[in-house]
């Protein structure tokens, strides 16, 4: 495969993934000035394979003498064992809590001494180990990273600490309306048995049942060279870094590659229903409206990117303009297609003044209905230019560049994805937008989830006649 065609698979990947992990673009950002998209020239990507089968993708970015490495393992929440929700995330968090001959404190001290930064993350569709380090200290830092990746020790005391922290975090979620609605909406859409219906970190009950043996078994089964890619972006070349990687990560062994199995597709909603979660004296009502969305592999990806930019992704989107600028009900309103290996959520969202909950809900549905009308040429062109002009942001730093390349691996993006991106965005027509709106945005079948002060908002919400209304206890959400 040519370098150009390979780089074609990398476009805008920072906005391709949504939801849970800290590897996603913001739901909405201020648009750049509208105009012709600047040409984006990227350094070539050198692809190598270590003796143990680990793929290594190296992009030389010779601006400052630093390098960012990102290991992406295809082991996300869908790989959690039954009734062990949280194992994938907890395994990732535990990697640097003791590895090789070093304790968690020794790992931290050694990394700080090198002027480096090491982090581990368990996300929805993959797990990641990131290392940012001066090039001069790369060899020393790699030995630590190799231990973290291949030889974690999973100390019992550190597991107890992290488990207790997570359980405390879940308890805090029940008291915070903005956090509670983020847990409540997927639980209502997917149910408690589906992996997408529970937090990435797991539940209090599942966390209590996770043992060191569970983490070791998950690591052995999922963390293997054939199931991962190591992306290197910075002031290096493949010829320089590959020998270092062979010395440090070449001894990491594992079985054949594991076929990534997405979470099962959840049944779609068929009728609108309102769910009210009471939080007495809440200053705002947190609103989420939507249903099951689409997987990242949808053939309508580019159409949906344009559609959602118009509806709720851009700062100048219809939802934000209506609820924030015109009516002043909220600081911001947005919409999102949470695209994962399996279908995630589509939702529109805002935190609104408690006494404007009824009016805000009405305006949400006004916009969710109006999006089915033909989009005018000026609004369509603005949305397409907005998307095209955001592309360079994915490669502004070595960290974002490495992440973009890693996402291309996780989601198996096509070889021409990057080079064809702007053209595919600009090829979207008003007819495409309407077709996608009719198919993927059907307000009469949406779940309406509101977290707020029931005694203040219930009567007004009922007056909208949106559908049957159920009152849900916060404790039910986090079981």
Buried (B, 14 or more C-beta within 10 A) or exposed (E): EEBEBBBBBBBBBBBBBBBBBEBBBEBBBEBBEBEEBEEBEBBBBBBBEBEBBBBBBBBBBEEEEBBBBBBBBBBBBBBBBEEBBBBBBBBBBBBBBBBBEBBBEBBBEBBEEBEBBBBBBBBBBBBBBBBBBBBEBBBBBBBBBBBBBBBBBBBEEBBEEBBEEBBEEBEEBBEBBEBBBBBBBBBBBBEEEBBBBBBBBBBBEBBEBBEBEBBBBBBEBBBBBBBBBBBBBBBBEBEBBBEBBBEBBBEBEBEEEBEBEBBBEBEEBEEBBBBBBBBEEBEBBBBBBBBBBBBBBBEBBBBBBBBBBBBBBBBBBBBBBBBBEEBEBBEBBBBBBBBBBBBBBBBBBBBBBBEBBBBBBBBBBBBBEEBBEEBEEEBBEBBBBBBBBBBBBBBEBBBBBBBBBBBBBBBEBEBBBBBBBBEBBBEBBBEBBBBBBEEBBBBEBBBBBBBBBBEBBBEBBEEBEBBEBEEBEBEEBBE
